[in-house]
Amino acid sequence: DIFPELIPHYTLDTVFGTFSRQNGRFFANGWGNVDQWLSPDQSKRDWCHAVITGRSTIPPDLDTYSSPLSTGGTGGEYSPPVLDLPQLQLDWRQVTTPSTTDHVVYEASFPSPVPEPYFSSLPEKTKIAHARLMLPKSRASSLTGGAAPTPCVVHLPGTGDHGFLRRERLAAPLLDKGIASIILEGPFYGCRRPLDQPGAKLRQVTDLLLLGRTSIEEARCLLQWLEMEGFGHLGIC
C-alpha cells in the first residue's frame, strides 16, 4: 500500500513515466555490435571493463580485490591505467562581451580525443566535441590563468543534459567568486545526439559505454589544457 502523503508523488511519477515512454525506451536495440571489438579470448565483461578503464585486463576476482586506498597497504597488482593524453588545440571564439554581461563566454569545437577503436565507433555527430568556457570579468582580456592562477571547474553532463543552460546556472555563482567554468556538451546529447536517437534514450548498451569513455577522455584533456594554460585549483563536477 502507498502512504497517503506519497500519492501525489506517485501519481506525478506515473504520468511522467507514461509520457516519457512515448519517445521510445533505453537500449531498444539491445547490446549493439560488441563482437567487432572482442578479441578471441575476450568476454563481454572484459570488454566493458576495457572501454571504461582503458585496461585490457581486470583483477582475477573483483570480489576479493583490495584497493591500496581502502586497506592502507599495497593491495593487489592491479593499478589505475596511465595513458598518454593528446594535447588539445582549441580555437576559442568569443560569444559574449564584458560590456553586456558580468563575465565573458567563449566556445570551441574539437575532434574527440577518445582513442581507437572507440572514436571510429562513435556516430558522426558525436565525434566532434563542443565546450563553453565562462570566465570572470576580471579575466575577460585573456584566456590564460594570469599572474594569479584562475580556479576553474569542468562541468560534465548529467543524463539527458542537452546543451549548456542547466550547467550555466551552476557556473553563475562560481563566476561571482572568481571561479571559471568549462561546460562540456556530452556525447550523444544536444548537438552531438545521433539523428536516429529519440531524445536522451540511448539506442544500445554500447552507446552508454562509449558515452562514459568519451566523456572521461575529453574531460581529462580539458583539465590538461587548463593546467598548461596556467589555470590553478582545478575541479570537476
N, C-alpha and C positions, 0 to 999 in steps of 0.2 A: 504494500500500500504506500501511497505517496502522502507525505505530511502536507496538511492543508496550505501551509505557508509556502510550499515549494510548487504548488500547482501553476501559478503564473509563469515561473521559470521553465517548468516542464512544457507548458503549452507553447511558450516562445521558442524553445529548442525544437519542438516538433514541427512548428510552422517553418522555421528557418531551414531545418533539415529537408523538409519536403520541397521547398523552392530550390535549395542548392543541388538536389539530385536531378533537377531538370537540365542542368548543364553537363550531365554525364557523371561518371564516378571515377575515383582514383584507380589507376592501373588497369584500365579497361582492356588493354592489350596483353595483360599478363606480365611475364618476366621480361620480355623483349629478347633480342638476339644476343644472348650471353655466349653462346658457343663460339662465336667468331673471335673471342678473346681468350678462351680457355686453352691452355696447353694440354698435351695428352695426359699428364699426371696431375692436373689441377681440378679441384672441385669448385662448385659454385660458391661454397663457403670461403675457400681460399681466395677466389677472385674478388668477392665482395670486400674482403679484408685488404687486398692489394689495391683496389680502387681508392679506398678511403685513406689508407696509411702510406701508400707508396712502397710498401714492402711486399716481396713475393712469397714470404713465408710467415706463418703465425706460430705463436707458442704452442708446443705439443698438447698442452692441457690448459685451456683458459680458466678452468675452474680452480686449479691449484696454483696457477702462476701468481707470484707475489711481486708487486712493484717495489722498487727501492724507495719510492716516496712514501709508501704505506708501511713498510717494515723498518725503515731506518738502516737497512743493510744493503747488500749489493744486489739482492734479488736474483732473477734468472739471467740467462744470457741475452734475453730479448731487450732491445733498447729502441727508442724512437728513431725514425729514419733521419738521416742528414742529407738533404737534397740541395743541389746547386740551383739557385734561383736565377732566372733570366732577369736582366735589368730592363725595366720598362722605359720606353721612350715616349713620354707623354707630352702632347701638344695641347696645352690648356688654352681654351678660348673663354674670354670674359663674357658673362651673360647679364650681369648687373653692374651698376656703377655706384660708388660710395655716396654720390650726391643724392641718390634716391632711396638708399637703404642704410642701415647701420652696420652693414657687412658687405663683403664682395663675394660673388659666386663665379666659379669657373667650371667648365665641363670639358671632359676629354673622352675619347674613344680609343681603344687599342685591342689588338688581337689577344684573345685569352692565352695566358702563359701555361695553361694546363698541358702536360706532356702527351705525346703519343703513347698508345693508340687512342687515347680519350679525346684529343682535340678533333681528330677526323670523325669521331663518332657523334660529335655534337651537331645538332641541326644548324643550318647555315646562319640563321638569325641569332643563334646563341653564341656563335664563335667570336663575335665582336662584343667586348665588354664596354660598359659606359659607367662613368663615375662623375660625381659632382663634388667639388671642393668648395667649402664655405670658410672664409677667412674673416677674422675680426677686422673692423675698420682700421685699426692701428697697423695691420699688416697688409692693407689693401695695395700698397705700392710695390710689393714684392711677393713672389711665390715661395721664397726661401724662408727658413726659420728666423733669420735675422740675427742680430748680435745676441739677443736673449732668446734662446730657442722657444718657439711657439709650441705648446702642447697640442696634440691632435688625436682624435678618435676616429677609427674606421668603423662605420656602421654597416653591418651585414643585414640582409633582408630576412624577415620572418616569412612563414608560409603564406603565399598569396599576396605578398607585399609588392604590388606593382607600382613602379615609379618611385619618386623621391619624397613626395609630400609628407607621408606619415613620419618618416625619419627626420625631415627638416624640422618638425615640431620638437623632436628630441634634441636637435642640434641648437635650436634657438637659445635656450638658457645657458648652454655651454659657451656660445659666442659672447653672451653678456659677461662671462667671466674670463674672456680672452682665450678660449679654447677653440681651435679649429676643428672641422669635421670633414671627412671624406665619406660620401654615401655611394655605395656600390649597387648598381642595378643588378639584381640577382639573375643567374642563369635560369632560363625557362619562364621568366616573369617579365612583365612590362614590354618594352620594345625588343626584348630578347625571347619573347614567347613564340614557339613554333606556330605556324599558321593553322595547323590541324589540331592544336591543343585547346580544349574547351576551358577557358579561364585559367584557374590555378590547378586544374585536375591533371596531374601528370599522367601520361598515357601508359607507361610501363615502369616496372621496378628499376630497370637500368637507368631511366631518366633521373630517378631520385639519387642513385649513387653517383651519376655523373654531375648532378647539381651540387652535391656535397663536395666532391673532389675539386670541381672547378672553382667553387666559392673559396675553398681553402687556399688554393694556389694563387688566385687573384688577390685575396686579402694579404697573403704573405708578401707578394711582390709590391703591393701598395705600401705596406709597412716598411719594406726595404727602401722604396723610393723616398718616403718621408725621412727616414734616417739619413740617407745620402744627401738630401737637400737641407739638412740641418735642423729639422724639427726635433723637439725633445719631449719626453714624458708621453710616449705613445701608448694608446689603448685601443681596445677592440670591443665592440658590443653587438 
